[in-house]
Amino acid sequence: MEYDTFTNLSEEYIKGQILKAYDKYNLRNKRLLVIIPDNTRTAPIDVFFKLFYEIFGREAAKLDYLIALGTHPLLTDEEKLKRVGIERRDKERIYKNVRIMNHRWDEKGTFVNIGAIDEDEMNDLTGGLLRERAEISLNRIIFDYDTVIILGPVFPHEIAGFSGSNKYLFPGICGWNFIDITHWLAALRTNLKTIGNKDTPARRLIDRAAEFVNVPIIYFNLVTDDEGLKGLFVGSDSSAWAEAVKLSSRINIRYLSRPLKRVLSIPSIKYDDFWTGSKAFYKVEPVVEDGGEIVVYAPRIKQFSITHDNIIEKLGFHIKEYYLNNMSKYRRFPRAVMAHTTLVKGTGVMKEGVELPRIDIVLATGISKDRCDRANLKYKSPDEINIPQWENREDEGTAVIHNSGEVLFKIK
């Protein structure tokens, strides 16, 4: 596997970049809202939290944080503190005026409509994949601030191509309707044609929606790996994100010389359910040959989704052609959840009414065989997995990928 190595950025360098942005964008005495990812994204949010307070805190009219959950579970008070790297006593003593808020996607009163994309524009933006009107709603709290700072990492991503930048607005803090549209669009496009690509239909839609936000936005785009922060790109437009994508493409994509037949993909422990842990499939799918197999090994994962389990139980996991052939049956289901189930199943074809996925996905998790069977997924007991038996066999077409979910694997 080939990949580049880079030196971690020093805290002194990070502080210097924050100070430059503070002066360049005239953030003194402003009401500032920082949008950050939840615990499923690797990033040194703790370092920035402390430096932002040191630099902004005493002069800002407000300095608050909003966690971009999309539809992920709400963080507890303890999880919020862990995300920003402080203890409760620090919050009460030093940071008592700083609010750390969940994006309350579960409450209708959270959102305000900010515009719409009509059918013709939708058709143009998506290359003909969708032709429908999209109402755009966003968490109304951001309009209580003078400037929004988006702070988060840029990784290859199954929905947008690459994460980061405006994706922390859409779907990070937007209404369910737009989440449905962007996720279903990615499902129609497929993971193989989306992940690791800068220009995708979903990214174009996300960036267009962001044009309706009439609050100044400063982007702190981070590029990280499992050793630390390798890149920081700050700006008020898409150019900073584009630079982050270039570096992420070198750091967060690893190349194999030939396809694999079987992969044991072991998700990062940051994923608490298969909704987030399925990144262990998305990031590996491109290197598995037709007829191959990915085994996701995570005994501690016991739910398909903490927030969408009931819906997934009713849907099952299917290739997109299955859904497209049965849309009348599934029309009332949230398309974002349908998108998840078809992205997990991967690409394939229908033949005489039977689904034929390109590759097999097998769960060796805490989700029971009975539930996997009902959901149209293959099952393997975690007790049957012997990791050493999978290792050091790449020449045979077998590989183990540890801590999977953020690094994308592709064929050179």
C-alpha positions in Angstrom: 0.0 0.0 0.0 1.4 3.4 -1.0 0.8 6.7 0.8 2.7 9.9 1.6 3.9 10.9 5.0 3.9 14.5 6.3 4.9 16.3 9.5 2.3 17.3 12.0 1.6 21.0 12.3 2.8 22.6 15.4 0.5 24.4 17.9 2.6 27.5 17.2 1.8 27.3 13.5 -1.9 26.7 14.2 -2.1 29.7 16.5 -0.4 31.9 13.9 -3.0 30.9 11.3 -5.9 31.7 13.7 -4.4 35.1 14.5 -4.1 35.9 10.8 -7.8 34.9 10.3 -8.8 37.0 13.3 -7.3 40.1 11.8 -8.1 39.4 8.2 -11.8 38.8 8.8 -12.2 41.4 11.5 -13.6 39.1 14.1 -13.0 41.4 17.1 -16.2 42.0 19.2 -18.3 39.8 16.9 -20.8 37.2 17.9 -19.1 34.0 16.7 -20.6 30.5 16.2 -18.2 27.7 15.6 -19.7 24.6 13.8 -17.8 21.4 14.7 -18.2 17.7 13.9 -19.3 15.1 16.4 -17.1 12.3 17.8 -17.2 10.2 14.6 -14.7 12.5 12.9 -11.0 12.6 13.7 -9.8 16.2 14.3 -8.0 18.1 17.0 -11.0 20.1 18.0 -9.7 20.3 21.5 -6.6 22.3 20.3 -8.7 24.8 18.4 -11.3 25.1 21.2 -8.6 26.3 23.6 -6.8 28.5 21.0 -10.0 30.1 19.8 -10.9 31.0 23.4 -7.4 32.4 24.1 -7.5 34.5 20.9 -11.3 35.3 20.5 -12.8 34.6 23.9 -12.1 37.8 25.8 -13.0 40.1 22.9 -15.8 38.3 21.2 -19.4 39.4 22.0 -20.2 35.7 21.9 -18.2 32.5 21.3 -20.4 29.4 21.0 -20.2 26.0 19.4 -22.8 24.0 17.5 -22.2 20.3 16.9 -23.1 19.3 13.3 -24.9 16.0 13.9 -26.9 15.6 10.7 -29.1 12.9 12.1 -26.5 11.3 14.4 -27.4 10.8 18.1 -27.3 13.9 20.4 -24.2 14.1 22.5 -24.5 14.0 26.2 -23.0 16.8 28.3 -19.9 14.5 29.0 -19.5 13.7 25.3 -19.7 17.4 24.4 -16.9 18.1 26.9 -14.9 15.2 25.5 -15.3 16.6 22.0 -13.7 19.9 22.9 -11.1 18.3 25.2 -12.0 19.9 28.6 -13.1 18.7 32.0 -16.3 19.8 33.7 -14.4 21.9 36.2 -12.8 23.8 33.3 -16.1 24.4 31.7 -17.5 25.9 34.9 -14.4 27.9 35.8 -12.8 29.0 32.5 -15.3 28.5 29.7 -18.6 29.2 31.6 -19.8 31.7 29.0 -19.2 29.4 26.1 -22.2 27.3 25.0 -21.7 23.9 23.4 -24.9 23.0 21.7 -26.3 19.9 19.9 -27.9 20.5 16.5 -31.4 19.6 17.5 -32.4 17.9 14.2 -35.1 16.0 16.2 -37.1 19.2 16.9 -39.2 20.9 14.1 -38.7 24.3 15.6 -35.0 24.1 15.0 -35.3 25.0 11.3 -36.1 28.0 9.1 -36.6 28.0 5.4 -33.9 30.0 3.5 -34.7 29.3 -0.1 -35.3 26.7 -2.8 -33.7 25.1 -5.8 -36.2 24.7 -8.7 -36.6 21.6 -10.9 -34.6 22.9 -13.8 -31.6 23.9 -11.7 -31.7 20.7 -9.8 -31.6 18.8 -13.1 -28.5 20.8 -14.2 -26.7 20.5 -10.9 -27.2 16.7 -10.7 -26.4 16.0 -14.4 -30.0 14.7 -14.9 -30.0 12.3 -11.9 -32.8 14.3 -10.1 -35.4 16.7 -11.4 -37.4 18.0 -8.4 -37.8 21.2 -6.3 -35.7 21.3 -3.1 -36.8 23.4 -0.2 -33.7 24.4 1.9 -34.0 24.8 5.6 -31.3 25.4 8.2 -30.8 25.6 11.9 -32.1 29.0 12.7 -29.6 29.6 15.5 -26.8 30.6 13.1 -28.7 33.8 12.2 -28.2 35.0 15.8 -24.5 35.4 15.0 -22.4 37.9 13.1 -20.0 35.3 11.7 -20.0 31.5 11.4 -16.7 29.5 11.6 -16.8 26.0 10.2 -14.1 23.9 11.7 -13.7 20.3 10.6 -11.7 17.7 8.7 -11.7 16.9 5.0 -11.8 13.2 4.1 -12.9 11.1 1.1 -16.7 10.8 1.6 -19.4 8.5 0.1 -22.0 11.2 -0.2 -20.1 14.4 -1.2 -16.9 12.9 -2.7 -14.9 14.8 0.0 -16.3 16.0 3.3 -15.6 19.4 4.9 -16.5 23.0 4.2 -20.3 23.4 3.4 -21.0 19.8 4.2 -21.1 20.9 7.9 -24.1 23.0 6.9 -25.7 20.5 4.5 -26.4 17.9 5.9 -24.6 18.9 9.1 -27.3 21.4 10.4 -30.0 21.3 7.7 -33.5 20.0 7.6 -34.5 16.4 6.8 -35.7 17.2 3.3 -32.3 18.3 2.0 -30.6 15.4 3.7 -33.0 13.1 1.9 -32.2 14.6 -1.4 -28.4 14.7 -1.1 -28.1 11.2 0.2 -30.5 9.7 -2.4 -28.5 11.6 -5.1 -25.3 9.9 -3.9 -27.0 6.5 -3.9 -28.1 7.0 -7.5 -24.5 8.1 -8.4 -23.1 5.1 -6.3 -20.2 5.1 -3.9 -17.7 3.9 -6.5 -18.4 7.0 -8.7 -18.5 9.4 -5.8 -16.0 8.7 -3.0 -12.7 10.4 -3.4 -13.8 12.7 -6.2 -13.8 16.5 -5.8 -16.6 17.3 -8.2 -19.7 15.3 -7.6 -23.5 16.1 -8.0 -24.0 16.1 -4.3 -21.2 18.5 -3.7 -22.5 20.9 -6.3 -25.9 20.7 -4.7 -24.4 21.4 -1.2 -22.4 24.3 -2.4 -25.4 25.8 -4.2 -27.5 25.5 -1.1 -24.8 27.3 0.9 -25.3 30.4 -1.4 -28.6 31.0 0.4 -26.9 31.5 3.8 -26.6 35.2 4.3 -24.2 35.1 7.3 -20.4 35.5 6.7 -18.6 32.1 6.9 -15.0 31.4 7.6 -13.8 27.9 6.8 -11.0 26.2 8.8 -10.5 23.1 6.7 -8.4 20.4 8.5 -6.5 17.5 6.9 -5.6 14.8 9.4 -4.4 11.2 9.6 -4.0 8.8 12.5 -0.8 10.7 13.6 -2.2 14.2 13.8 -3.0 17.4 11.9 -1.2 17.6 8.6 -2.9 20.6 6.9 -4.9 23.7 7.8 -6.5 25.8 5.1 -8.4 28.9 6.1 -10.6 31.0 3.9 -14.0 32.5 3.1 -14.6 30.6 -0.1 -14.2 27.2 -1.7 -10.5 27.7 -2.6 -9.4 26.8 0.9 -11.4 23.6 0.7 -10.0 22.8 -2.7 -6.5 23.0 -1.3 -7.5 20.7 1.6 -8.9 18.2 -0.9 -5.5 18.1 -2.7 -3.7 17.3 0.5 -6.4 14.8 1.7 -6.1 13.0 -1.7 -2.4 12.4 -0.9 -2.8 11.5 2.8 -6.2 9.9 3.1 -6.1 7.7 -0.1 -3.9 4.6 -0.2 -3.3 2.7 -3.4 -3.0 -1.0 -4.0 -1.3 -2.4 -7.1 -4.1 -5.0 -7.7 -7.6 -5.8 -6.5 -8.4 -7.9 -3.4 -10.7 -10.9 -3.2 -11.4 -10.8 0.5 -11.0 -8.0 3.1 -11.5 -8.1 6.8 -12.4 -4.5 7.6 -12.2 -3.5 11.3 -14.0 -0.2 11.9 -12.5 2.5 14.2 -13.9 2.4 17.7 -15.3 5.9 17.2 -18.3 4.3 15.4 -21.0 3.2 17.8 -23.4 1.7 15.2 -23.4 0.4 11.7 -24.8 3.6 10.3 -21.5 5.3 11.0 -19.4 2.1 11.0 -20.4 1.3 7.5 -17.6 3.6 6.4 -15.5 0.5 6.9 -17.3 -0.8 3.8 -17.4 2.4 1.7 -13.7 3.1 2.0 -12.7 -0.4 1.0 -15.3 -1.3 -1.7 -13.2 0.2 -4.6 -10.4 -2.3 -4.2 -12.5 -5.5 -4.0 -12.8 -7.4 -7.3 -16.2 -8.5 -8.7 -17.4 -11.5 -6.8 -15.2 -10.6 -3.8 -16.1 -10.2 -0.1 -15.8 -7.6 2.7 -16.2 -8.8 6.2 -16.9 -6.0 8.7 -15.6 -7.2 12.0 -16.9 -5.2 15.0 -18.3 -7.3 17.9 -19.2 -4.2 19.9 -21.5 -2.8 17.2 -25.0 -4.0 18.2 -27.4 -1.8 16.1 -27.8 -1.0 12.5 -28.5 2.6 13.5 -29.0 4.2 16.9 -31.5 6.7 15.4 -32.9 4.8 12.4 -33.0 1.2 13.5 -36.7 0.8 13.0 -36.7 2.1 9.5 -33.7 -0.1 8.5 -35.4 -3.2 9.9 -38.4 -2.5 7.6 -36.3 -1.7 4.5 -33.5 -4.2 4.6 -30.4 -3.6 2.5 -30.7 -3.6 -1.3 -28.9 -2.5 -4.5 -30.3 0.6 -6.0 -31.9 -1.2 -8.9 -34.1 -3.0 -6.5 -35.4 0.2 -5.0 -35.8 1.8 -8.5 -37.9 -1.2 -9.5 -40.1 -0.9 -6.4 -40.4 2.8 -5.7 -44.1 2.7 -5.2 -43.6 0.2 -2.3 -40.9 2.4 -0.6 -42.1 5.9 -1.5 -43.0 6.7 2.1 -39.7 5.8 3.5 -37.0 8.5 4.1 -34.7 8.5 1.1 -31.6 9.2 3.3 -32.1 5.9 5.1 -32.8 4.1 1.8 -29.6 5.6 0.5 -27.6 4.2 3.4 -29.0 0.7 2.8 -28.2 0.7 -0.9 -24.7 2.3 -0.5 -24.0 -0.5 2.0 -25.2 -3.2 -0.3 -23.0 -1.8 -3.1 -23.5 -1.9 -6.8 -25.1 -4.8 -8.6 -27.8 -5.8 -11.1 -31.3 -7.3 -11.1 -31.8 -10.5 -13.0 -35.2 -12.1 -13.3 -36.3 -10.3 -10.1 -33.3 -11.4 -8.1 -30.6 -9.0 -6.7 -27.1 -9.8 -7.7 -24.7 -7.6 -5.8 -21.2 -7.0 -7.3 -19.6 -8.1 -4.0 -20.7 -9.7 -0.8 -20.8 -7.7 2.5 -20.7 -9.9 5.6 -21.4 -8.6 9.2 -19.3 -10.1 12.0 -20.7 -7.7 14.6 -22.9 -7.8 17.7 -26.0 -7.7 15.4 -27.6 -11.2 15.4 -27.8 -13.6 12.5 -31.5 -13.4 12.6 -31.5 -9.6 12.2 -28.9 -9.8 9.4 -31.0 -12.5 7.6 -34.1 -10.3 7.8 -32.2 -7.3 6.6 -30.8 -9.1 3.6 -27.2 -9.1 4.8 -24.8 -12.0 5.2 -23.7 -12.9 8.8 -20.6 -14.5 10.3 -20.1 -15.1 14.0 -17.5 -12.7 15.5 -16.2 -15.7 17.4 -15.2 -17.4 14.1 -12.9 -14.5 13.2 -9.2 -15.2 13.7 -7.4 -12.0 12.7 -3.9 -13.5 12.3 -5.3 -15.9 9.7 -6.2 -13.0 7.5 -2.9 -11.1 7.8 0.1 -11.1 5.6 -1.8 -12.6 2.6 -2.1 -9.7 0.2 -0.3 -11.8 -2.4 -3.2 -14.2 -2.2 -5.8 -11.4 -2.5 -6.7 -11.3 1.2 -6.1 -8.3 3.5 -6.9 -6.9 7.0 -7.6 -3.2 7.3 -7.5 -2.0 10.9 -9.1 1.2 12.2 -11.0 1.5 8.9 -13.4 4.3 8.0 -11.4 7.4 7.1 -8.7 6.3 4.7 -10.0 5.4 1.2 -8.4 2.5 -0.6 -8.1 2.5 -4.4 -6.4 0.6 -7.2 -3.4 2.5 -8.6 
